[in-house]
């Protein structure tokens, strides 16, 4: 087995690691952007090469075998080393051209970033921009993105981060809804209205309870966790909800409610791997992103 491990193809070990960490061939295939049959063959090839079974197969999927569990920490160490190697090599590029991959929430990608990215493209036409719009946290140290726009302070080690400012939030609703149901004058009157809230996410309920309001999941007539869809529900007239002030102000069909309530703000941060921050194209996009975001806040 030692000889087999010496010659094992890193790409095969990467497949083993993806299946072990995601729990299924289908999830690992999506993560690696490969087909499920191909990934299954690659895992089988690694098992043949090592002479051990890495997974126990059963009706509900794959489970790490005893041998697989023993080898997993070493595969994870190899992945960390390969990632560090890739970051260090990529950081040596001195070209002000190529691709820069940016990740941000779906809502920020829709409402905040497009004009900023358009401005960057005008100023730096040789730099290609890739926008990863997702509400899951992309791992910058695994090169899933080069720069992240976060609405919280990044805590990962080996990242450089920069605070840019705050996004104020507000209560708002479609004018069509308010014309039909009336405009609340006090926070207490909110509970006589249809409210738009989150579904599984407990953040709104938690914030309202901290203010002493008797909020529960049933307090919200319409619920959705996807921020962009949540905003469209407000615009369509489902009820009163929360939004970023500048987004609500820019929509002629939406009205901000001037209620005397201290609503939490969203801090805006940029983050990038320390090893990549000095790459000229990434440094340039970082600076232009920071400039554009600060102007938009």
N, C-alpha and C positions, 0 to 999 in steps of 0.2 A: 504493500500500500504506500510505503514511503516513496518508492520510485515513481509510482503513478502520480502521487501528489506533486512531485518535482516537475512532471511534464504536463500536469493538468492545465488546460487552456483557461485563461482568466475569464473569457467570455462565458464559459460553461459554469464556472464558479459563481459568476454574476447571476446567472439564471437560477442556480440553487439558492442563492441568497434572496433573490426577489420572491421566489415561491415560499421560502421559509418565513419571510417577514410579512408577506401579504396574506398567506394562508391558503392560497388556491392558485391553480395554473391560470385561470381566466384573469384574476386580478393582477398577477405578475406579468401576464402578456400585455395587458393594458399599460402597466407601468413602464415596461421596456419597449413598448410599441412594436411588438412582434405578434405573430399569430399563435394561438394556443397550441395547435399541433406541433409547430416548430419548437416552441418552448418545451413541450413534453418530450420531444426527441432529444433536445439538448440536455435535459436533466437525465434522461436515460443514458445518453452517451457518457456523461460524467460518472454515473454509477458504474457503467461498464469499465470505464477507464480506471476508477478507483478500486473496483472489485467489492463494493459494499452497496447496500440499499440505504439511500439517504432518507427515504420516506416510506411510511407504511400506507398502502393504498386501501381505502375502504369506501363504502357506498357514499359517504358524505364528503369525500375528497381526500386530501393528503395530510398526513400528520408526520412530523419529524420522527425518524427512527432513533434508536439509541446512538447509532453511529453518526447520524445527521446532527443530533443535539451536541455531540462532542466536537464535531467539525465546524459548527456554526460560528462560535467565537473567532476562530481563525479566519473564516471567510469574511467576517465583519472587519477584522483588523486589516485584511488585504484590501477591502473596499475603501477603508479610511486612507490607507497608504496610496492607493491608486488615485483617489480624489485629490489628496494633497499634491501628488506628482503632477496631475493634470492642471490644478490651479497654479502651481508654481511655473509650469511651462507656459501656460496661457498668459500669465502675468508678465512674461518677458517680451511679448509682442510690442513693438514700438510704432505700429502702423495706426494712423488715424483713419482706419477704414475697417469694414467687416461688420459683424452682427453684434448687437447688444440686446440681451433678453431681459425684459422688465416684467415683474409680477406685481399685481395689485388686486384689490377686491373687485368683484364684478361691478359694484356700484361706482367705485372710483374710476374703473376702466371705462365705464359708459359715460359718466357725467363730468369727470374732472380731467382725465388725461388726454383725450383726443386732440384738443387744440394745442396742448403743450407739445405733444409728439409731432404734430404737424409743423410747429415752429422749429423743432429740432431738425426735422427733415429738410426744411428750407435752409437752415444754417449749415448743416453737415450732410450734404447729399450722398457722400460716400459711405455713411454709416447706415446700416440696415437695422431697423427696430423690430423686435418681436415682443408683443404684449401678451402675457399670460394672465387672463382674467379669471381669477379663482378666489373663492372664499376659504380655501384651505391654505395652510402655511407651506409655501415652497421652501425646500431646504437649499439655501444659498451655497452651503459648503459642499453640496453634491452637484453643483453646477446646474441645478434645475432652473436657475435664473441668475443673472449677473447683478441686478439691482432690484431691490424690493421697496415698494411704497407701502408703509405700514401705518395703521391707525392705533398703534401702541408702541411702546419702547422695545426694540429688539433686545433679547436677552442672551442669544447664542454667543458662545465664545468665538474668538477669531473673526468677528464681524466688526466693521467700522460703521458707525451710525451717526446721523445728524438730525437734530430736531429742527423742524421748519416753521411750526406755528400750530394753531388750533383751528378746528372746524366747529363753529357754533351750530347747535341743533335747535329745533323749534317744533311746537305743535302746529299742524296745518291740516287743511282739508280742501277738497274740491269746492269751488264756489257753488256748483250745482247742488252739492250736499247741504252746504250751509244755508243756501236760499230755501231749501226744502225743510230743513230741521231746526234752523235757528243757529245763532252764534253764542256759544257759552261765554259768560262774562267772568266766571271764577273757576278755579281748578276743580272745585267740588261739582260744578255743573257738567264736567266732562263725563261723569258716570251716568248721566241721563242721555248720553249720545251713543251712537254706534262707534266703537273704537276698533282700530286696526292694529293688531299686535303680532308677535311672533308665535310660532307653533311650538316646536320643541325647545327653542332657545328661551331661557328664563331671564334674560338681561332686563327687559322692560319691566317685568313683574318685580324683579329684585329692586330696581331703582325706585319704582313707585311705592313699594312697601317701606323702603328706607325713609321715605318722606311721610310715612304714616297713612298712606292711602290703602284701603282694603282691596288691593288688586289680586285677582286670580286669573287662571287661564280662561275661565268662563266670562271674565269681564270684557273680552274682546270678541266682537261679533264676526270678525274676519281675521284669519291667522295665516301667516306665511313667513318662512325663515329666509327665503332668498330675497336679498335687499332690493334688487331691481324689480322683481315682481311685486314686492311689498309697496314700492313707490307707485307702480302702475295701479294697484288697488286703491290707493289714496286718490290718485288722479281721476279714476273712474267714478268716484263718489261712494265708495264703500263705507267711509266714515272718517273719523279724526285719527291721525297718527303722527309719527315723528319723521322729520327729514332734516337734511343739512340746509341751513338758512339760504345759502347762495343758490341751491338747486330749486328750492321753493320760490324764491324771489324771481327766478328766471322763467317760471311757468305762468303764463297769463290765466290759466284755468284754476290755479291753486291760490289759496289765501292763507297767510300766516296769522295765527291767533295770538293776539297780544296779552297772553295770560301771565300773571305775576308768579312765575315758577322758575326756580333755579335748575335748569336742565344741564346735565353733564356735557362737557365738550369732548371732542375727539382730537387727540394730539396727532400730528402728522410727522412721520419719520422716514428718512431714507436709510437703507442698509445695503451693504455689499461686503463680500469677503475681503479681508485685509490683503490677501495675496493678489487680488484682481484690481483693487482700487486704483493702483498706479498705472494700470494699462491705459495708454492715451485715449483710446476711443471710449472706454468705460468712464474714465475720469471726466472726459468732455461731456458725455451724456449725463453723468451725475451732476455736474455743475449746471447744465442747462435745465435739467429736471428741477433742481433746487430753486433756480431762478424763476421758472414758470410756476411752480407750486406756491412759492412764497407770494408771488403776485396775485395768485388766484384765491388765496385765503383771506 
